[in-house]
């Protein structure tokens, strides 16, 4: 539930001054107001002169770093930042993580999550062992806390949490440490949108203003997802439209495009729109593959690869690999660096491949163009994505 902003900022101040602070980020802006800096990050550091609170601010052109002493100097610096009209605060201590978002009405939407403490130990060797154990535990922590309100709305069984965590780890590996604010995201073919909301909760937790639009062809999904956004208190930032991937109108050109398990050529439609928007990052998890499979069925395989397509089940699996290989190649030819990785363990879903693309605007090489043309001509196929791209 929303709470008074002054009350929430007092809690943020207490955490920022706490001795167990690990990191904090302020970003975004409140409705009708603009902070003097676009982003601020705070963390404790140890210098030759002793412990300091490091504050890195960014005015949009370059970062500025200062190290303030604990006590009155740190308190004054923190008060200056809290007076700025930031729209989001993300604060981490050794015991709690707090996420604060300022609503359009000027209230505070606050989410708190406890951080499990490592067992106490004594002695130098034990301390080192505990530190190693804590590092190991930290690597296994969920990127979205299992106690997040999202799981109360969508259901939080273990399989769904694992899939969400795998997706968020792929997302985290794709994006840079410094994100634009606002960060504009579209999820094409979002369905029931639990990954859409997970992406929003995670990205907002990184201290940037996030604007998300989910697109699905079904009107009933739009209504249902809009109600979920309202129940989570993020209806201002997460909206939904009913429409096709090819024709849906958005209020912005996205920085990040998601297309997770869109069927057959719907994945190609999503990739084509991402290229057309010149989106900086794209994550696509293809679902069924029928287009290339049908083209392979209608003609003999080039020698000596007849065995690859002689049996229907082998032809289907080869078509999956060929389809996604050609998609990756086309993205490279259109200025993207592409990685093809495992989305989640195949025990959870056989459709576990993820195309992860980052725009570089690099011109295609002659070798890349030649390789693509040789592959399509040898197999006698024309990918749907090729037809959709300029």
C-alpha positions in Angstrom: 0.0 0.0 0.0 1.2 3.6 -0.7 2.6 5.5 2.3 3.5 9.2 2.9 6.6 10.1 0.9 8.3 11.9 3.9 7.8 8.8 6.0 9.4 6.5 3.4 12.3 8.9 2.8 13.0 8.9 6.5 13.3 5.1 6.3 15.6 5.4 3.3 17.8 8.0 5.2 18.2 5.6 8.1 19.3 2.8 5.8 21.7 5.1 4.0 23.4 6.0 7.3 23.3 2.5 8.6 26.8 0.9 9.2 25.8 -2.2 7.1 24.9 -0.3 4.0 26.2 -2.1 0.9 24.8 -0.1 -2.1 22.1 2.4 -3.0 20.9 3.9 -6.2 18.6 6.9 -6.9 17.3 7.6 -10.4 14.2 8.6 -12.4 12.1 11.6 -11.7 8.8 12.5 -10.1 5.9 13.7 -12.1 6.5 17.3 -13.2 9.9 17.6 -11.5 13.5 17.0 -12.7 16.4 16.2 -10.4 19.7 18.2 -10.9 21.4 14.8 -11.7 20.0 11.8 -13.6 21.4 9.2 -11.3 23.2 8.8 -7.9 24.9 5.8 -6.5 26.2 5.4 -3.0 28.4 2.7 -1.4 30.8 2.5 1.5 34.5 2.4 0.6 37.8 2.2 2.6 40.5 4.7 1.6 43.9 5.5 3.1 42.1 8.1 5.3 39.6 5.6 6.6 36.0 4.7 5.9 34.1 6.9 3.5 30.8 7.0 1.8 31.3 7.2 -2.0 28.7 9.1 -3.9 28.7 9.0 -7.7 26.3 11.3 -9.5 25.7 11.7 -13.2 24.4 14.8 -14.9 23.8 13.0 -18.2 27.1 13.9 -19.7 29.7 12.6 -17.2 29.9 11.0 -13.7 31.2 12.9 -10.7 32.6 11.1 -7.7 33.1 12.3 -4.2 34.0 10.5 -0.9 32.5 12.0 2.2 33.4 11.2 5.8 31.0 9.5 8.1 29.0 11.7 10.5 27.8 15.2 9.7 29.4 15.3 6.2 27.7 12.1 5.1 24.4 13.2 6.7 24.5 16.5 4.9 25.3 14.8 1.5 22.5 12.3 2.0 20.0 15.0 2.9 20.9 16.9 -0.3 20.2 13.7 -2.4 16.9 13.0 -0.5 15.8 16.5 -1.3 16.2 15.8 -5.1 12.9 14.7 -6.8 14.1 11.2 -7.7 11.4 8.9 -8.7 13.1 5.7 -7.5 15.3 4.6 -4.6 16.9 1.2 -4.3 18.8 0.6 -1.1 20.7 -2.6 0.0 22.1 -3.4 3.4 23.4 -6.7 4.8 19.9 -7.3 6.3 17.3 -5.7 4.0 16.7 -4.5 0.5 14.3 -1.6 0.1 12.7 -0.4 -3.2 10.9 2.9 -3.2 8.9 4.3 -6.2 7.1 7.6 -6.1 3.7 7.4 -7.6 2.0 10.0 -9.8 0.1 11.2 -6.8 3.3 11.8 -4.9 3.0 8.9 -2.5 5.6 6.2 -1.9 5.2 2.6 -3.1 7.7 0.6 -0.9 8.8 -3.0 -1.1 11.1 -4.5 1.5 12.8 -7.8 1.4 14.9 -9.4 4.1 18.4 -10.7 3.4 19.3 -14.0 5.0 22.3 -13.7 7.3 25.2 -16.2 7.2 25.8 -18.3 10.3 28.2 -16.8 12.8 31.7 -18.2 13.2 34.9 -17.5 15.2 38.6 -17.4 14.4 40.5 -16.2 11.4 40.1 -19.4 9.5 36.4 -19.6 10.3 35.9 -15.9 9.2 37.6 -16.6 5.9 35.4 -19.7 5.5 32.3 -17.7 6.3 33.2 -15.0 3.8 33.6 -17.7 1.1 30.3 -19.2 2.1 28.6 -15.9 2.0 30.1 -15.2 -1.5 28.8 -18.6 -2.6 25.3 -18.0 -1.1 25.2 -14.6 -2.7 25.7 -16.2 -6.1 22.7 -18.4 -5.5 20.3 -15.7 -4.4 17.2 -15.1 -6.4 17.4 -11.9 -8.6 13.8 -11.4 -7.7 13.1 -12.1 -4.0 10.7 -15.1 -3.6 8.8 -12.9 -1.2 8.1 -10.2 -3.8 4.4 -9.3 -4.0 4.5 -10.4 -7.7 4.5 -14.1 -6.6 1.4 -13.5 -4.4 -0.5 -12.4 -7.6 0.8 -14.8 -10.2 1.5 -17.8 -7.9 5.0 -18.7 -6.8 5.6 -22.4 -7.3 9.2 -23.5 -7.5 9.2 -24.1 -11.3 7.9 -20.6 -12.0 10.4 -19.0 -9.7 13.3 -20.9 -11.4 12.1 -19.8 -14.9 11.8 -16.2 -13.8 15.2 -16.3 -12.2 16.7 -17.9 -15.3 15.1 -15.2 -17.5 16.3 -12.4 -15.2 19.9 -13.7 -15.2 19.8 -13.7 -19.0 18.5 -10.2 -18.9 21.1 -9.1 -16.5 23.9 -10.6 -18.6 22.6 -8.7 -21.6 22.3 -5.2 -20.2 25.2 -2.9 -19.1 25.8 -1.8 -15.6 24.7 1.8 -16.4 21.1 1.8 -17.8 19.3 4.7 -19.5 16.6 6.3 -17.3 13.9 6.1 -18.3 14.4 2.6 -19.7 11.7 1.8 -22.2 10.7 -1.8 -22.6 8.2 -3.7 -24.8 7.2 -7.3 -24.4 5.8 -8.6 -27.7 3.4 -11.5 -27.3 3.4 -11.1 -23.5 0.5 -13.5 -22.7 -0.2 -13.5 -19.0 2.8 -11.2 -18.5 4.4 -12.8 -15.5 7.8 -12.4 -17.1 6.8 -8.8 -18.1 6.2 -7.9 -14.5 9.3 -9.8 -13.4 11.4 -7.7 -15.8 9.8 -4.5 -14.5 10.3 -5.4 -10.8 14.0 -6.4 -11.4 14.8 -3.3 -13.6 13.1 -0.9 -11.3 15.1 -2.4 -8.4 18.3 -1.4 -10.2 17.3 2.2 -9.5 16.2 3.4 -12.9 12.8 4.7 -14.1 11.2 1.9 -16.2 8.4 2.2 -18.6 7.0 -1.1 -19.9 4.3 -1.9 -22.5 3.1 -5.5 -23.0 1.5 -6.4 -26.3 -0.8 -9.4 -26.8 -3.4 -10.0 -29.5 -6.1 -10.9 -26.9 -8.2 -8.2 -25.3 -9.0 -10.3 -22.3 -5.3 -10.6 -21.6 -4.9 -6.8 -21.7 -7.8 -6.4 -19.2 -6.4 -9.1 -16.9 -2.8 -7.8 -17.0 -3.9 -4.2 -16.5 -5.7 -5.3 -13.3 -2.6 -7.1 -12.1 -0.5 -4.0 -12.7 -3.0 -2.0 -10.6 -2.8 -4.6 -7.8 1.0 -4.4 -7.8 0.9 -0.6 -7.7 2.7 -0.2 -11.0 -0.1 0.7 -13.4 1.5 4.1 -14.1 4.7 2.4 -15.4 3.4 -1.0 -16.8 0.6 -0.8 -19.4 -0.8 -3.2 -22.0 -2.3 -2.9 -25.4 -4.2 -5.5 -27.4 -3.0 -5.9 -31.0 -0.7 -7.8 -33.3 3.0 -7.8 -33.0 3.3 -6.2 -36.4 0.8 -3.4 -36.0 0.6 -2.6 -32.2 1.1 1.1 -31.6 3.4 2.0 -28.8 3.8 5.4 -27.0 7.6 5.2 -27.5 10.4 3.4 -29.4 11.8 0.8 -27.0 15.3 0.4 -25.8 14.7 -3.2 -24.9 12.5 -5.7 -26.7 11.4 -9.0 -25.2 9.7 -11.8 -27.2 9.4 -14.9 -25.1 7.9 -18.0 -26.6 6.1 -16.3 -29.4 4.9 -19.0 -31.8 6.5 -19.7 -35.1 6.9 -16.6 -37.3 5.6 -14.3 -34.4 9.2 -14.5 -33.2 10.3 -13.2 -36.6 7.8 -10.4 -36.4 9.1 -9.4 -33.0 12.7 -9.4 -34.2 11.8 -7.4 -37.3 10.1 -4.7 -35.2 13.2 -4.7 -32.9 15.4 -4.0 -35.8 13.0 -1.4 -37.2 13.0 0.4 -33.8 16.8 0.1 -33.6 16.3 -1.3 -30.1 19.5 -1.5 -28.1 18.8 -4.9 -26.7 16.6 -7.8 -27.7 15.9 -11.1 -26.0 13.8 -13.6 -27.9 13.0 -17.2 -26.8 11.5 -18.9 -29.9 8.7 -21.4 -29.5 7.5 -23.7 -32.3 9.2 -23.6 -35.7 7.0 -24.5 -38.7 8.1 -22.1 -41.5 11.5 -23.5 -42.3 10.4 -27.1 -41.5 7.6 -26.8 -44.2 10.2 -25.5 -46.7 12.5 -28.4 -46.0 9.7 -30.9 -46.4 9.0 -29.7 -49.9 12.5 -30.4 -51.4 15.3 -32.9 -51.1 18.2 -32.1 -48.9 21.5 -31.1 -50.6 24.1 -33.9 -50.8 25.4 -35.3 -48.6 22.9 -34.3 -45.9 19.9 -36.4 -46.9 20.0 -38.2 -43.5 19.3 -34.9 -41.7 15.9 -34.6 -43.2 14.9 -38.1 -44.2 12.9 -38.8 -41.0 10.2 -36.4 -39.9 11.5 -36.1 -36.3 15.0 -35.4 -37.4 13.8 -32.9 -40.0 11.8 -31.1 -37.4 14.7 -30.8 -35.0 17.1 -29.8 -37.7 14.6 -27.1 -38.9 14.6 -25.7 -35.3 18.4 -25.3 -35.4 18.5 -23.9 -38.9 15.7 -21.4 -38.2 17.4 -19.9 -35.2 20.8 -20.0 -36.9 19.4 -17.9 -39.7 17.7 -15.5 -37.3 21.0 -14.9 -35.5 22.8 -14.4 -38.8 20.2 -11.9 -40.0 20.5 -9.9 -36.8 24.2 -9.8 -37.2 23.8 -8.5 -40.8 21.6 -5.7 -39.3 24.1 -4.4 -36.8 23.6 -6.6 -33.8 26.0 -8.7 -31.8 24.2 -12.0 -31.1 24.6 -14.8 -28.6 22.5 -18.0 -28.6 22.3 -19.4 -25.1 20.2 -21.8 -23.0 17.3 -20.0 -21.5 16.5 -22.6 -18.8 17.3 -26.2 -18.2 15.6 -28.5 -20.7 13.9 -30.4 -17.9 11.6 -27.4 -17.5 10.8 -26.9 -21.2 12.2 -28.2 -24.5 11.9 -24.7 -25.9 14.9 -23.4 -23.9 16.9 -21.5 -26.5 17.4 -17.7 -26.1 18.6 -15.3 -28.8 20.4 -12.4 -26.9 21.2 -9.4 -29.1 22.9 -6.1 -28.5 22.9 -3.3 -31.1 26.4 -2.3 -32.2 25.7 -0.7 -35.6 28.6 -2.7 -37.0 28.5 -3.1 -40.7 28.2 -6.7 -41.9 31.3 -8.2 -43.3 31.6 -9.8 -46.7 32.2 -13.2 -45.0 29.0 -12.9 -43.0 26.9 -12.0 -46.0 28.5 -14.8 -48.1 27.9 -17.4 -45.3 24.3 -16.4 -45.0 23.6 -16.5 -48.7 25.4 -19.9 -49.1 23.4 -21.4 -46.2 20.0 -20.3 -47.6 20.7 -21.2 -51.2 22.2 -24.6 -50.4 19.1 -25.6 -48.4 16.7 -23.7 -50.7 14.9 -21.8 -47.9 13.9 -18.2 -47.4 13.5 -17.3 -43.7 10.4 -15.3 -42.7 12.6 -12.8 -41.0 14.4 -12.0 -44.3 11.1 -11.1 -45.9 10.1 -8.8 -43.0 13.3 -6.9 -42.9 14.0 -3.9 -45.2 
